[in-house]
Amino acid sequence: MLNPTDKTKDALNRGLRKGLNSYVWLLKILLPVSLATALLDYSGWMHQLDFLLKPAMGAMSLPPAAALPILIGLTAGVYGCLAAMAVLPLSAEHMTLITVFVLIAHSLPQEGIIQAKSGINFVKTTLVRLAAAVLTCLAVAWWLQPAQTDAAAVSAGLREVPPLAAFLQKWGFDMLRLCIKIFVIIFSVMILIELMKAYDVIDGCVKIFEPLLKVMGLHREAGLLWLTGALFGLGYGGAVIMEQSRELNLSPEEVEKLQLSIGINHSMIEDPLLFLPFVVSPVYAWLPRLAAAIAVVYLVSLCFKLKAKPCPEV
């Protein structure tokens, strides 16, 4: 049996090794997808396609101008959405609806690929997040009853296009900061998990969240993975989730429920806080997508039960 010093060293070595493997795995996905999305945004094509979402905007009680931040949020992420919201003539209710939608469905190309590598089909998780965003937005719109005023569509002049070299330089600096942040988080989480394993404290942590996991319809074994996604998001926590999913030997049903849950409801601290200046009440930044995640997990559980139910003999 190892003494505490050797046990700690062994856990640190395992954590560093797994952290490095996970970090390299994530960068191979994050960097090319992020660059492709940024160049697509720079080209202006995304901004010219917003008219395709205008009919859907009306159905969700949103003005046509809301198509722009939603489209940018779907592809480029919450920061791009916030930048677009900041310059649009939108009411507080409309900004609340955009917040609800984008918090559930954002960065779909990047996060969809990360989740696909972590154990769930890209198309499935993307479509579920889109459906959850639309339905949740409809429910919140019914509750808020926003005024049907037409905030004028964004003019082309609102979008200033910097020189390509300056744009790529900014992207490079932004990604460097992001990669440093991801580096710190992944290595910290991996080392912490290995230390928790070495000293048998994981079960105690999972027990704390067991009542919440039960309400959310998730298995207790998925507790640590759910907490990782909830706190750090898919970009930061995806590699950790991938690594630990393999070790826990979760069933395909539990992996799917976990992935769909954290796909809809992740980064529960950072992302909602970014939107608070635009939202009427903090309640709308947290509760709608949590409710959507719970509903989706129960629907998935029902689908698995129906599939497993034997057909009646004729």
Sequence and secondary structure as in RCSB ss.txt:
>XXXX:A:sequence
MLNPTDKTKDALNRGLRKGLNSYVWLLKILLPVSLATALLDYSGWMHQLDFLLKPAMGAMSLPPAAALPILIGLT
AGVYGCLAAMAVLPLSAEHMTLITVFVLIAHSLPQEGIIQAKSGINFVKTTLVRLAAAVLTCLAVAWWLQPAQTD
AAAVSAGLREVPPLAAFLQKWGFDMLRLCIKIFVIIFSVMILIELMKAYDVIDGCVKIFEPLLKVMGLHREAGLL
WLTGALFGLGYGGAVIMEQSRELNLSPEEVEKLQLSIGINHSMIEDPLLFLPFVVSPVYAWLPRLAAAIAVVYLV
SLCFKLKAKPCPEV
>XXXX:A:secstr
   HHHHHHHHHHHHHHHHHHHHHHHHHHHHHHHHHHHHHHHHTHHHHSGGGGHHHHHHTT  GGGHHHHHHHHH
H HHHHHHHHTTS   HHHHHHHHHHHHHS SHHHHHHHHHHHTS HHHHHHHHHHHHHHHHHHHHHHH      
     GGG     HHHHHHHHHHHHHHHHHHHHHHHHHHHHHHHHHHHTT HHHHHHHHHHHHHHHT  GGGHHH
HHHHHHHHHHHHHHHHHHHHHHHT  HHHHHHHHHHHHHS  TTHHHHHHGGG S THHHHHHHHHHHHHHHHHH
HHHHHHHHS     
